[in-house]
Structures are given as C-alpha cells and as structure tokens.
C-alpha cells in the first residue's frame, strides 16, 4: 500500500515533486557520505509530570495564592497556563512571603504522595547502561529533589532547584 501512495498522489497532484528514496544497494554510499552523529552525553529532566506523577492540585494552589477572582482573570488571559512564580515576583515582600508559605504547604503535602512516573526508573537504568549523564532542573523546592533522590534511589547530577526555600521532610 505504501508503494501505491506516491502514484496516487501523482495522479491527484501531477505537479507534486516526490523525492526518490535510496534503494538498499545505495545505502552504503549514502551512510559513508553522512557526517558522524554526535554522541548523546546527557539528558536533563524536570520532575512534575516527567519523573514524577503530578500529585499537587495546581488549580487549587493557584486559587489559594491568587484568590478566586484574580485566578479567573489570569486564567482567561493565559488559558495555556499560569506562571505563578513569575506573577508573585511582582508583589510586595509581605505578600510574596504569604504566597510562598501557601505554595510550600501544598508542596509539603505533595511530598507525602510523591510517586515516580511509570518507566522513569527503567529509562534511568538504560541511560546509566549507556553512560549517559542525567541532570535535573525543577521549580520544585530543594527538599522535593532530595526526597526524590532518597525515596527512589535515583540520583541526578547536577540537580538544580529553581527555588531554594526548604520544607520540613515528612
């Protein structure tokens, strides 16, 4: 069927230019002319939704920080998502402290339910077997990174937390 597709396309679109695909006999010359591929040296991961199953109700957290009216207004302006940390940076120091306390409370509760994403440990094992480094950059608090390392015995180096505030370990 795939061999018929180009003919069908040519019948429907006679001026369509379909590039020729090299035959197996020509592959050796094609591969020798290609530049060498760069070796993958490392992979950088995020935590929420990548290495870990999302367990925090972000909409509830945003509502608690912003208030219902502000949350609805910002969500309407940016339906693809709210960058709450960026938004908080524009506030007074006192209002920022209160907001970060609320976020820390939600994240602390999330640490109790922290789960590794299915397949993440196997992927890390594969990368280790190929000597490919694993790094981590996250907006989670540093304590979340430390608990992730301890609980799942997967160490990422470097592991950078965007926010330096500490939570009490559960």
C-alpha positions in Angstrom: 0.0 0.0 0.0 2.8 2.4 0.8 4.2 1.9 -2.7 0.8 2.9 -4.2 0.7 6.2 -2.2 3.2 8.1 -4.3 1.4 7.1 -7.5 -2.0 8.1 -6.1 -0.5 11.4 -5.0 0.9 12.0 -8.5 -2.5 11.2 -10.1 -4.2 13.7 -7.8 -1.4 16.3 -7.9 0.5 15.8 -11.2 2.9 18.7 -10.4 3.9 17.3 -7.0 7.6 16.5 -6.7 8.2 13.4 -4.6 11.9 12.8 -3.6 13.4 9.5 -4.6 14.2 7.2 -1.7 17.6 5.4 -1.9 17.4 1.7 -2.6 19.2 -0.8 -0.3 22.1 -1.1 -2.7 22.7 2.7 -2.5 22.6 2.8 1.4 26.3 2.0 1.9 27.4 5.0 -0.2 24.7 7.2 1.5 25.9 6.3 5.0 29.6 6.8 4.2 28.9 10.3 3.0 26.9 11.3 6.0 28.7 13.2 8.8 29.3 11.2 12.0 26.5 11.6 14.6 27.3 13.4 17.8 27.2 11.1 20.9 24.5 11.9 23.4 26.2 13.0 26.6 23.3 13.8 28.8 19.6 14.2 29.3 18.1 16.9 31.5 14.7 16.2 33.2 12.0 18.1 35.0 10.2 16.5 38.0 6.4 17.1 37.8 4.8 15.2 35.0 8.2 13.9 33.7 9.9 12.0 36.5 7.1 12.1 39.0 3.3 11.7 38.7 1.7 15.1 39.3 0.1 14.9 42.8 -0.4 18.6 43.6 -3.8 20.2 42.7 -2.2 23.2 41.0 -5.5 24.9 40.2 -6.4 24.8 43.9 -3.0 26.1 44.9 -3.2 29.0 42.4 -6.7 29.8 43.7 -5.4 29.8 47.3 -2.5 32.1 46.4 -4.2 34.4 43.9 -7.8 34.4 45.2 -10.7 33.2 43.0 -11.2 36.5 41.1 -7.6 37.0 40.2 -7.2 33.3 39.3 -10.1 33.5 36.9 -8.8 36.8 35.4 -5.3 35.5 34.8 -6.5 32.1 33.5 -8.7 33.9 31.0 -5.7 36.0 29.8 -3.5 32.9 29.6 -5.6 29.8 29.1 -2.4 27.7 28.4 -1.2 28.1 32.0 -0.3 30.4 34.8 3.3 31.1 35.7 2.5 31.8 39.3 6.1 32.3 40.5 6.7 34.9 37.9 3.5 36.6 38.9 4.4 36.6 42.6 7.7 38.3 41.9 5.8 41.5 41.1 4.2 41.6 44.6 5.3 43.3 47.8 7.7 41.3 50.0 5.0 40.7 52.6 2.5 39.4 50.0 5.3 37.3 48.4 6.0 35.7 51.8 2.4 34.7 52.3 2.1 33.3 48.8 5.3 31.3 49.2 4.0 29.9 52.5 0.9 28.7 50.8 2.9 27.1 48.0 5.2 25.5 50.5 2.2 24.0 52.3 0.8 22.5 49.1 4.3 21.2 48.1 4.8 19.7 51.6 1.5 17.8 51.2 2.6 16.7 47.8 5.9 15.2 49.1 3.8 12.8 51.2 2.3 11.4 48.0 5.4 11.7 45.7 5.3 8.9 43.1 7.7 8.0 40.4 6.4 8.1 36.8 6.0 4.7 35.3 9.0 3.8 33.2 11.2 6.6 34.7 13.4 4.1 36.7 13.8 1.9 33.6 14.8 4.9 31.5 17.4 5.9 34.0 18.8 2.4 34.1 19.1 2.4 30.3 20.8 5.8 30.3 23.2 4.6 33.0 24.0 1.5 30.9 25.0 3.7 28.1 27.0 6.1 30.3 24.7 9.0 29.5 24.5 11.5 32.3 21.2 12.5 33.9 20.5 16.1 35.1 17.5 17.6 36.8 16.2 21.2 36.7 12.9 21.9 38.5 10.9 24.7 40.0 10.2 22.4 43.0 11.7 23.2 46.3 15.1 21.7 47.1 13.6 19.3 49.7 11.5 17.7 46.9 14.6 16.9 44.9 16.3 15.5 48.0 13.3 13.3 48.9 13.1 12.1 45.3 16.7 11.1 45.3 16.3 9.3 48.6 13.0 7.6 48.1 13.6 6.3 44.6 17.4 5.8 44.7 17.9 7.7 41.5 20.5 10.4 41.7 20.6 13.2 39.2 23.7 15.3 38.9 23.6 18.2 38.5 20.2 18.6 40.2 19.1 22.2 40.4 16.1 23.5 42.2 14.9 26.9 41.0 13.7 27.8 44.4 16.0 27.5 47.4 13.4 27.5 50.2 13.3 24.4 52.4 10.4 22.3 53.6 10.4 20.1 56.6 10.9 16.5 55.5 7.9 14.3 56.2 
